[in-house]
Amino acid sequence: MYDLQSKFNTFYKNHVVLPKSEKNSLFTKKNININRLKDGLIEYNEEKGTDYKLAEEPIVQGSVAMSTVIQNDSNDYDIDVAIVFEKDNLPSGTTATKNMVVNALKKKTKQFKVEPEAKTNCVRIVYAEGYHIDFAIYRRYKNGEDYIYEHCGSEWRERDPRSLTQWFLDQNKEKEYNLREVVRLLKMFSKSRDGWRNMPGGLIQSVLVDEQFQSYDRIDERFYYTVNSIKDRLAYNKEVYNPTDPNKSLKLVSKDSTKMDNLYNRLKDKLSKLDVLFTSSCTYNQAIEAWEEFFNHDYWTDQKEENRSSVAKSFALSEADELYNYRETEEFIQNKFPVKTQYQLDLECKVTKNKKDIGWLQLMLRQRKILLPGYDLEFMAFTNVPSPFKVFWKVKNRGRVAKMEDSVRGQIVQTDSLKHSESTSFKGDHYVECYIVKNGICVAKQRIAVPIKVS
């Protein structure tokens, strides 16, 4: 297969992956509307004499939680947020529950042209720019040591608000963090033509990519062989089941069958245009034109021989560290446990070098002393959470060097120790977080900044 890995990486990083500014915008809107809900519930309770309140911190779901949102989604971003109440602190009926949430939101969204609306499976807030936020409502109750969650739809149905996100993150980790990139690229293809309507949603595409994933070193080969395998699979079987409940089909309505047919037919047609990549006489321009036909994107047009010099000049001026080929390995505590912070947790860090004390990190930063590579760090957590409890740590490296060395880290690791050791390796505004989990709930969390400079 003609090797266009370098061009594919640039296309993926520059034109598929959602820029950090857009990600931040999505989470800002999410946080604003969660605060609107919380404030609206306070007003609603004061007016109605009720006591409705969230049982735990809201849970981001869907493509935002899985981080598979792409640039081709334009402004039609669907931000899914699960909000959880205690079962004995809600109306028994699903319609009454959704109406309560709608009325609470209305108290803080009077500036919106479209009022919050109760849908079958959520309460929706629509922004004029095209964004919409879906609040999926859940209730929970204890069954022994565990919580049972029920989703508010046409009726209450048992459903875990974290299960699908955790399934995807586990599968992505199992596949060396390459699953997400293939899902993003398939979604890019599915939205590559204005006239292409009725394509399967992101969850079905994610399940298909996971099921048919082909492991290759090159990104272009990983993508091609995976989607070709999906095409072959759809030729004889267009059924897709929920990976966390194999008895439930993800094809919920009749038009979902049409969507599966469309994906198969469009993959079959456009994959045939890539046959030239496997001929011994394939030229650079032929390879570029094949991918241009497949993705229908100006990036590939600009890569043709006659445009390469001008594109190279402009790219040299705009190249950013986002183009480094690093794995997105960060994990988030809210995807693993309910979060209800109710205890104190403080972090301190002792800095040494060659077993000699340098100082305490936060004091050094206040005194404007530089934290250099080559230091040893001992993090210490202090908490008033009653024993027994579990302790988790997260180390996140940030900056260009972390990406260059494919060492952004960010995995959450259970140690059950209130101490954690690290060493300073390279420049970046890094941080360390600690989480205390008791009875399956994250009851305390804290972060300490670790800004490493160069002398």
N, C-alpha and C positions, 0 to 999 in steps of 0.2 A: 504494500500500500504506500502510495507516494507520501513522503514524510513532510508534513506541514505543522509539526508540533509547535514550533516557535510562533507561527502565525495564529494557530489555534489558541495558544495561551494568551496572546495579546487580545484576541477577540473575546475570549472568555472573561478576562479581567477587566477590560475596558468597556465592553458593550453588553455583557450578560449579567455579571455580578452587580447587585445594587450598590451604588456608592455609599460611603459612610455617612455623608450628609443626608441622604434619603432615608437610610436606616434610622438615624437620629431623629429625623422628622416624624417617622412612623411611631417611634416609641414616645416622643414628646406628645403627640396627639393621643396616644393610648393613655399616658399618665394624666393628661389634662382631663380626659373624660372619666377616668376612674375617680379622680378627685371630685368631679361634678356629681358623679353617682353618690359618693360618700356624703358630700355636703347636702345633696338633694334628699337623701334618706333621713338626715338629721331634721330637715325642715318638714318632711312628710310625717315623721314620727311626732314632731311637736304639734302638727296640725291635727293628726288623726288619733293621737294618744296611743300609738303603737311603739314597738321596739325592734324594728327590722334592722339588722346589721350584718355585715359580712363576717363569715366564720373564719376566713383566712385570706391571705393576700391573693388578689386576682391572678389568674394563670393565663399567660399568652398561649394561644393554640395555633394550629394550622401552619400555613407557609411562612408566617413571620417567626413562629417559634422554631420551625425546622430550618429557617434561614434559606428558603428556596425561592423567595420573591425575586423577580428579575426585572431588568429595565424595561422590557417589552410590556410589562403590566401597565405602563403609562401611569396615569394617576388613579387608575381603577384598583387601588389597593384595598384588599379585604383584610382588616385587622380583627382577628377572632380573640375574644377575651372571655374566659370562664369566670363567673362570679359565683361564689359558694355561700349558701346560708345553712344554718342548722335546720333540720327537718321540722323540729317542733317550734320553730320561729318563723314559719311561713304559712300562708293560706294553703289549704289542702288542694285546691284546684289549680291547674296550670294556667288557665286564662286569668284568674285573679292574681296569680304571682307575676305574670308578665305585665299586667296592667299596673301593679304596684311599682315595678321597676320603671315603666314608662312614665308614670306620674311623678316619681322621684326625679328622674332625669329632666322632665319638662321644667322643673323649678329652677334649673341651672342652664337651660339651653334655649332661653327665650329669644336669643339673637339669631337662631337658625331659621332659615326659610322653610325647611322641612322639619316638622316635629319628630321626635323619637317615635318609632313605630314598632308595634308588636308583630313579629312574624311567627311562623309556625314553630321554628326552632331557636329563635333568638329575639332580642330587642335591638333594633338598628338605629344608628345615628349616621346621617349622610352629610358629608361636607360638599360645599358648592364646587370645590376643585375635583371632585370625583371620589375622594376617599370615603370609605364607610367603615364604621366600627360596629361589629356584632357582639353584643353581650349574650353569651350562652349562659343560661341560669341553671345552677345545680343546687340540690339539697343533699345533706349528708347526715348519717347517723352511725353510731358506734355498733359494731358487731364483734364483741369480744375486745381485742386490742386494736382491731382495724376499723377504718371508716368505709362505709358503703356509700357510693355516690349515685345519685339519680338525676338524669337530665330532664329539663322542662321542655317538652315538645307538645305534641297533641295530647300526650299523656306523660306521666312520669315513667321513665325507662332507666334501668340500671346501666350506668356508663361511667367509666373512669376518665376524668378530664385530662389526665396526664398520659394515658396509655399509648395513644398513637404517636405523640411527640417522642416519648421515651423509646418506642419501637424504632422510629426512624433514626434517632440519635445512636441507638445501639447498633443498628445495621450499618450506619455510616462509619462508626468506629471499627466495626468488624471488617469493613472493606477499605481500611486504611484511609478513611475520610475522603474517599473518591466517589461515594454514592451521590453526595449532594451536587457535585459538579455535573454529573451526567443528567440528573433530574433537571437542573437549571437549563442545560442545553436542550433537552427534549422540550421543555416548556417554551424555550425561545423559538424552536421550530414550530411548535403548535400555534404560536401567535405571530408567525412571520408574514401572514397575508391578511389584509383588511377583510377580504371576503371569506376568510375561513371562520365560520361560526360552528357552534356545536361540536367542540372538542372536549375530551374527558378532562375533568378537573385535576388539580395538582396532586390530590391524594391517590387517585387511580394511577396517574403517571408514575408517582413515587413507588407504588406497589409493583408495577410492571418493571421498572428499572431495577428494583431490588431483586425481584424474582429472576430476571434474565441478565443480571450484571455480568460482564465479561472483564476479567482482570488483565490489563495490558499496561506496560510502562508508559506508553505515550497517551496523552489525553485524546488525540484525534482517533487513535485506534480503540481506546476504551469506549468512546462515544459511538463510533461506527458499528463495532461488533455488538454492542449492547442493543442499540436500536434496531439493528438488522435481526437480532434474535427476538426482539419484541414483535417485529413484523411477522416473522415466521410463526411465532406462537399465536398471534391474533388470527392467522389464516385458518386455524382449526378450533380455536377456543377464545371467545371474547368475554368470558365470565371473569370477574375479579372479586375476590373476597376480602373482607376486613382482616388484616393480618393479626389483630388482637382478638378477633372472634371469628374463626374460620367458617362458622355456620351462617354468617351474615354477608350477603352480597353487597357490594358497593354500587351496584346498578339499582337505583331506588325507584326510578320511573321509566316509562317506555322509551322516552327520548334518549336515555343513556345508552341504549343499544345502537341508536343512530350515531352517537358520538364515538362509540367504539369502532363502528364501520368506517367513519370518517378518518379516524387515526390510522387504521390499517391501510385504507386506500391511499391516503396522502403519504404515508411512509413508503409504501410500495412504489408509488410513482417517483418520488424524489430520491429515494435510495438508488433507483436504477440509473439516475444521472451521475452517480458516483462510481459507476463501473470503470470509467476511464482511469481511476486512481490505481487500478490493479494491472494496467497494461505496462509492458516494459518500455514502451515509447512515450509514456505520459510526460508532458512538459510541465514546467512551473505554471505557465499561464492556463493550461488545461485543468490542472489541479485547482487553481484558484477559482476558475470559472465554474467548476463542478460544485464547490462549496458555496459559491455565490448563488447558484441556482437552488441549492438546498436550503440555505438560510434566508435568501432574499434580503440581504443586508448590504448597505453601502460600504461597510468595512472591506468586504471581499472585492468589491469593484475597485477600491482604492489600492489594493495590493497588486494589481496587474503591472506588468513590466513597465508600461509607458507612464505609470503614475508613481512608481516606487521611489524615485529620487525626491520628489516634492513631499511625499508622505513621510519619508525618513527624516527630512529636515524638521517638519512640524512635530513629529513624534519625539525627536531629540529634545525639543523645547518643552514638551508637556509630560515626559516620562515621569512617573511617580513610583513610590515604593509599593503601591498596590499591585504592580506587575510582577513582583517576586512570587515565585511558585512555592507557596507554603500551604500547609494543611490547616484547616480551620478546626482546631481541636478544643475550643473553649466549651465548658459545660456550665449550666446554671442551676442553682440549688432549687429554684421553684419548679424545675422540671422533674426533680427527684422526690421532693417532699412538700407537703403543705407548709406554708410559711406563716407563722403567727408569732412575731417577736414580742416577748413579754418579760424577758430577763436582761440583765446587764452583761455585756461582754466587752472587755477592754484588751487591746493588744499593745505590747511593748516589744522592742527589738534591740538586742545588745549586739554591738558591732565590735569585732576583733580582727586582728591580723597577726598571723604567726603566734597565736595564743596570747597576744598582748591586747589589752582593752583599748579600744579607740573611743568608745562612748556609746550613748543611747541614741538611736536613730532620730527620734523626733526632736530631741534637744539639739543634735547636730544640724538638722534642717532649719530649726529656728535660728541657730547661730550662723546660718549660711555656710556651713562646712560642707565640702563636696564628698559624696559617697562614690568611691572609685571602684573599678573592677579589681578583683583579688582580695576582697574582704570576706570574712565569714559572718553570717547573720544567724542569730538565735532568736526566734520569735517565741514570745510567751503570752499565753491567753489567761485572763483572769475573769471568772464568771461567778454569778450567784445562783446559777441553775442547780437545783438539788440533784444529788446523785441518785440513781445511775443515769448516765447519758452517753451519747456517742459524739465523737469529735471528728470533723472533716476540715481539710485544708485545701486551698486553691492558690496556685501561683500563676499569675498571668504576666507574661513578658510582652512588652509593647515597643514599637519603634521599628525602624528600617532594618537594623541588624537582626532582630528577632525573626523578621520575615525572611531575610536573606538566608539565615541559617535554619529555617523551618523549625523554629523553637519558640512559637508563641505560647505553647502549653495551655494552661487554663483548665485542665482536668480536675475534677473534684475527687479527692482521695481520703478515704477513711483511715485515720491513724489511732483514734481514741487516746491521743496524747495532747496535753495542753501546751506542749513545746514542739517546735518545728525548726529544722535547720536548713539553711540554704547558703549559697555563696554568690557573690556578685561576679558576673561574667562579662556583660557587655552593656553599652549605653542604652538607655530607654527609660520611659516613665512607667516602670513596672508597679505591680501591687500584689499584696498577699491578703487573702480573706480566710476567716475562720468561721465555722458554723457549729452550733451546738444543737443536736437533735435528741429530743426526749419523747418517748412514746410515739415515734414515727412522725413527729412534727419538728420543724426547725424553729426553735423558740428563742434563739439569739444568734446574731451574726455581726461581724465587724470587719472593716478593711483598714489596712495600713499601706500608705504609699511608699514605694521604694524607687526613688529617682536616681538612677546611676548616671554619672557624668563621665567625661574624659578630662584628664589633666592637661 
